Amino acid sequence: MMLKKTDTRPTVLLTGFGPFPGVPANASAEVVRRVVRRARRTFPELRFVAAVLPTEWRRAPRLVAALHERYRPVLALHFGVASETRSIRLETQAENVCRASPDAAGMLPTEASLCPDGPAKRHVTLDISALAEALEAGGWPCSISNDAGGYLCNAVLYKSLASADGRCAVGFVHIPADLSGPPLGREETVAAALTIIEVALGKADTTAAPSA
């Protein structure tokens, strides 16, 4: 019996979300799949792993923690949609709060906070100014936000930062819920995401221990 060869390349973890109330088709899931296909050709020295997270209070944070444990990524970049934005929105922090909004399974959060013993805020470990500068140079509209909301986007970012524990770079990018036209269509959003990855990898420690 032949054993599967271990992939020793550093891993980049990219996630999007599945549908949730009011958003029957989540654009972040499609964008992440497209980005991973392009990134594997653009950065062959790295392994790219994509995951579409269920937009559920119980399952999404647990899955993010499990993905960190399994892959030990050098970069974890999460994507979600924001119906009110028409730009690439770079989040700077996650708050230890849960908004009382039903998830895709119709469930509400069981607590008002994500982690009773956790800090009030966790800050992303990407150079947001450098990312914004690169996006603007590429002609993609972008903004910087200090409010990821109290829903699953915020919860996933908070859990990812806690799971990384400073070991890898972590960030969250909100994209428009509707990518059917200008100023951001699907191709423009994918290209912008690749630029974010390139800049983030320039700051990340890609010599971290490989994952199995």
Secondary structure, 3 states (H helix, E strand, C coil): CCCCCCCCCCEEEEEEECCECCECCCHHHHHHHHHHHHHHHHCCCCEEEEEEECCCCCHHHHHHHHHHHHHCCCEEEEEEEECCCCCEEEECEEECCCCCCCCCCCCCCCCCCCCCCCCCEEECCCCHHHHHHHHHHCCCCEEEECCCCCCHHHHHHHHHHHHHCCCCEEEEEEEECCCEECCEEHHHHHHHHHHHHHHHHHHCCCCCCCCC
